[in-house]
């Protein structure tokens, strides 16, 4: 055998599995900030959600909606294009708002094409927040995500979205809308969810304690008002700004080993080549 060809074969054999396991991006594209986690790195890239195509700034995402897909693509290219291997197509996990998710997912997938992904997976932001906070998803969970331009209240059951409400208010509005107004909007949404719920899921989740994420979790006045008005505990998540992208990163790590991504179907239980299930 030609030594050069043998060496090349070994090199390819070692390179491809490593890239399959390592090349991936978790994305949380917010109205104010865009955050990305790259597989194999310990830091989160965090930049303003803004592009500069000409003399002025353009904001491609507003109130939780991608209003300029081309601008979002330019932002991602500037943010990540030079950080990804050129010869490998990454797996991308993107967080999306729960409501209006279909339109957002379509625009997000179009924008992410600039990264030449081999696959794009989406996850509701509330579920990503819960995963980033390492919350117990086997029980009903209420997630209050107070972002820069959008606030969502989402009820999860077994990790799936059961109910959701939103308001176009966030921490960027605190100059014109005081914390009390944002808190009252959250209380109104939770109250509506409790009244409309014919089960005990919302009440159980509320009694358990809602997760508070986003920039609003860093405002003590919002936390105190919500605790007082909801008559229920509130649990601000650690590092609330990055909870969603950290949750997307956890999904990314799990997705790298999924048969739909690897193309390798594990042998059935009891097969001699199947590893025993962990205990």
N, C-alpha and C positions, 0 to 999 in steps of 0.2 A: 504494500500500500504506500502511496505517496505520503511521506512524512508531513509535508505541508498540509495536505488535505486531511490527514488524521488529526493534526493539531487544530485545524479549523473546526472539525467536527466536535472535538472535545470542548473547544471554546464556545461554540453555539449551544452545546448541551448544557453547559454551566450557566450561560448567560440568560437563556429564555426563562427557566424556572425562577431565577432570582428576580427578573423584571416582573414576572407575573405576580410575585409576592410583594414587590416593593413599589411598583409604579402605580400610583393612584393619588387622587385629590379629593378631599372633602371640602365642600364650598357652602358658605352661608352668605348670600348676597342680600344685604339689607339696604334700606333707603339711605342710610347715613354712612355705614361702614360695610366693607366686604372683607370677609375673613376666610382664609384658606389654610388647610393642614395638608402637608405633603407626606405621603408614606415614607418612612425611613428618617424623618426629621423630628426634632423634639419641639420646635417652635411653631407658633401660629403666625402666619403673615396677615397683617391687619392694616388696611389702607382705607382712605375715604372713598366712597362710591361716587367717583367723579371722573370725567374724561375731559381732555382739552384738545378738541379737534381743530380749533382755530384760535382766536384771540380770547375767547371766554370759556368759562367752565360749563359743562353739560352734566346734568344729573340723570343717568339712565334709568334709575329706579325711584319711584315716588309712591308714597303711601302703600308700600307693599306690592306694587305693580311694576313690571318692566315696561317702560314707556318708550325706550330707545334700545332695541335689540342690538343694532350695530354698535352703539356706544358701549353697551355691556360687554360685547365681544372684544372691543378695543381695550377695555379695562382689564379683562381676563388675560388678554395677550400680553399687555404690559406688565401685569402682575406675575404671571406664571409661565409665559412663553419661554423665557430664558432659564427657568428653573427645572424644566422637564427634559428628560432624555429625548433626543431627536429621533431615535430609531425605534422608540417604543410608544405604543398608544396607551394612554392611561385609562384606568377605570375611574369614573367620576361619580361621587355621591353629592347631590344638591338638596339643600333644605328648601321647602316651599311653604308659603302660607296655607293654612287649612282651607279657608274660603277663597274663592276665585283661583283655586289651585290648578284647574285645567289650563286656563290661559297662561298662568305663570309658568307651568311646566313646559308648555309648548315654546314659549319665548326663551326660557332658560336653556332648553335643549338646543335651540338654534344658536344662542350665544356661546354655549360651551363647545360647539363644533370647531371653534377657533383653536381649541386644544387638541384636536384630532383624537377624541376619545374612542376607545374600542367599545365602550358601553357607558350609558348614563343612567344612574338610578336616582330616584327622588324619594324624599322622606318628609312627611309633615313636620314643620318646625317644632310643634309641641312634643311630638314623639322624640325628636332629636334632643330637645331640652331634657326630657325625662331620662333618656339614655345617658346624656352628658352628666346629669346629676346622680346617676346610678340609683334611680328610684325603683321601687318595687312595682313592676308593671302587672303583677298578677292580681292586684287590687285596684278598684276604681281610683283614678287620679285626676285632679283638677290642676291645670297648668295656666297660670296668668303670665303672659309674656308682654311686658310693657316696653316696646321698642322705641326707636327715635320718632317714627312717623305713624306707627300702627300699634294698636293693642289688641291682642287676641286672648279670649278665655276659651279653653278647650277641655272637654271631658274625655278622658281615655278610659277604656275598659279592655283589659287584656292587651293593652298596647294599641288598640284600634280607636279611631276617632268616633265617638258616639254623638257628640253635640259640640257646636262651636258658635261663638259670637265674636264680633270685631267692632272696633270703632276707629275712625281715622284721627286718633289723637296719640301723642307720644311725648317723650321727654324733650323733643325739639320745640314743642309748643308751650313749654313751661313759662316762657315770658308772657305769652298772651293767655294761656290757660293754666291757672295755678294747680298745684298738686291735688287740691281738693276736687277740682273738676274731673281730673283723670280718675281719681279714686271713686268718685260717684258714678262715673261711666262704668267702671268695673263692677261696682256693687249692683248697678241696674242690670248688667248682663248676667251676673251670677243669679240674681233674684229671678230673672226670666227663665233661666235654665232650671232652677228648682221648681218653679210653678208648672213648667211644661213637661217635666219628667214624671211619667206615670210609674216609674220604678223608684228604688231608693238609691240609685247609683250616685246621683249628684249630691244628695245629702250625705251619703257615706263618705264620698271623696272630700266634701267640705269639712266634715267632722274630723277626718283624718289629717287635714291640713293641706292647703293648696301650695303648689310650688310657685314661687315668684321669680321670674327671669327677666332678662333684658336690662336696659339702663335704669328702668324704674325700680329695680331691686336695690339700687344704690342710694335711693332717696328715702331716708328714715321716715319722713312725713307721710309718704305714700304707704309704706309698710304699716305704720302705726294707725293710720286712718282705716286701711282695709281690715286690719285685725279688729279694730273697734266696731266698724260698721257691719262686718260679716259675722261677728260673734264666733269667730273660728280662728284657729292658729294659722299662721302663714309661715312658709319655710323658704326664705331667700336662698337660691342655689349658690354654691361656691363659684366665684368668677362668673357672674351671671351674663356678662357680655359674650363670653365664648362658649357657653353651655351648648348652644345649638351646633356649632361646628365640631365641638368635642364629641357630641353624640353621633354626628355624621361620620366622624373618624372611626368610631367604634363599629358602625355599620360597614364602613369600608374595609376594615380589617376582617370582619366576618364574611363579607362578600367575596373576598379574594379566595376563600376556600370553598365557596358554593359551587356545586356541579354546573349550574347554569353559566358560571364565569370560567371555571377551569376546564369544562368539557369532560371531566373525569367523573364517572358515576361510581360511588363507593360500592364494594361488593355487598351482597345481602347479609343480614345477620346470620352468624353461624358459619360463614364462609371461612376457609382456613387462612385466607390472606387478609381478612378484615381485622383491624385492631380492636381490642376489647373496648367497650364503652367505659369512659371514665366514671369513677364512683366518688 
